[in-house]
Amino acid sequence: MFITRATEYAIRALLFMAKQPRGQIVLKKDICATQDITPAFLTKILQPLIKDGIVGSQRGVGGGFYLLKTPEDVTLLDVVRAEEGPLHLNQCLVRSGACAKDLFCPVHGAWKEVRDEMTATLSRYTFARLALQEEHNLQTLCEKVS
């Protein structure tokens, strides 16, 4: 399973916004330049996040994007769900009874456990945590180079 390029870029754009002061509008051109995303693609990938109330936008001169929620309140799961939809992993998990074998199939339980653990893991990674981790990683890298 791969997440789409749109989801990967949305995560990078949100991480960039999470490192800015709360409520600050981040210029579209700055996100595009630092994250190597085209303006049209950025607008497209942020639409689901705007719809879900995670990101806000301001049009016109000086327009751009900003987080509506604090970085502590946005998780990787939020972004994956906004961009990809619900995590099912397998057709049998879409809804109860979707598979005639789900009551006795041993793989059904395995898929459910994998999905539940993946959901829990993605929920633990907030953008505040990711921003701190990036800062730590860069600091460690600088120390190694010095």
N, C-alpha and C positions, 0 to 999 in steps of 0.2 A: 504494500500500500504506500502510495506517495501522496503527500499533500500537493496541491497545485502550486504553480509558480505565483499565482495571484495571492494565495494564502501566505506563502513565504514572504513576498514583498509587502503584504499588509502588516505582517509581524514586524518587519524591519522598519516600516514607516511609523508604526505605533511606538516602537522602542525609541526611535528618534524623538517623537513628540513627548514621550514620557520623561525624557531628560531635560525638557524645557520647563521654565517656570510655569506654575499652575495657571491655566487660563490664557496663556500667551498664544496668539495666533502665529502659527508657523507657516511661513510663506511656501507656497507650492513649489516654487523654483528651488528653494533650499532643500526640501525633502527630496526632490528629484535629483538634484546635484549630489547630495551626500549618499543617497541610497541607490543611485544609478537606475532610476525608474523614469520612464517617459511620462510627460505630463498627462497625456490621454489615459495611459494605463493606471497612473496613480488615482485619477478621478474615478475610473471604473472600479478599482479594487477597494476604494474607501466608501463607495456607495452602500454596500451592505452594513458597514460599521456605522454609517450615519443613520441608516434605517433602524438599527438596533440601539441607537442612543449612546454609542460609545464615543463617536467622533462628531464634532460639529464643523460646519464650514461657513466661511464668510466670502462672499463674492466681491468682485471689483478690485480697484487699486488697493494694494495692501491686504488683499484677501488671501485666504489660505485655510488651514485646518487646525483644529485644536481638540484636545481631549475633553469630553464632557464629564467623564468620571475621573477620579484620581487614579494614578498608576497602581495604587494598592488594591483598587476595586476592579481592575481589568486583568483577566487571565488569558493564558494561551488558549484555553478551552473556549472562552468567549469569542476569540477571533476565528478559531477553527470552525465553530458552529455558525458564525455569521457568514463566513466565506464558503464553507463546504456543506452546511446543513448538519442535521443530526449524525452522530457517529453510530452507524449500524454494524459495520465490518462485514456483515453477511446478511443475505436476504431473510434468513430465518429470524433475525432480530428486529426487523422492521415493525412487526406487530405480532401480538400473540396469535397463534394459529396460522401464521403465514406459511408454515411448513407442517405437513401432516405428520412428520416424524419428531417434532420438537419435544413431545412428552417423554420419549424414550431415547432419543439420539444423544450419545455421549459427547458429540462434537458441539451440539447446541450449547451445552453448559460451558464448554471451553471457550467458545466465541463470546458468550456473555461475560465470563470472567475476564477475558482479555479486554473487552470493551469497557467494563467497569473500572479496571485498573488503569487503563489508558485515560479514561475520563478523570479519574482521581488525580493522576499524575499531572495532566494538563491544567487541572484546577489549582494545583499547588504553585504553579509558576505565574506569579503576578508580574506586571510590567515594572513595578517598583523593584522587585527582587531581581529581575533580569537586568535592569539598569545598574543596580549595585554590583551584580556579578560581572557585567561588562567593564565597569570601572576597576574592579579588582583584577580582572584578567589583563587589562591594559597596564595597570601599575606593575603587576608581576612581570609582564613582558618587558617593560622599560627597565626594570631592575636587572633582568637577565642580559639585556643589551649593554647596560652600563658597565 
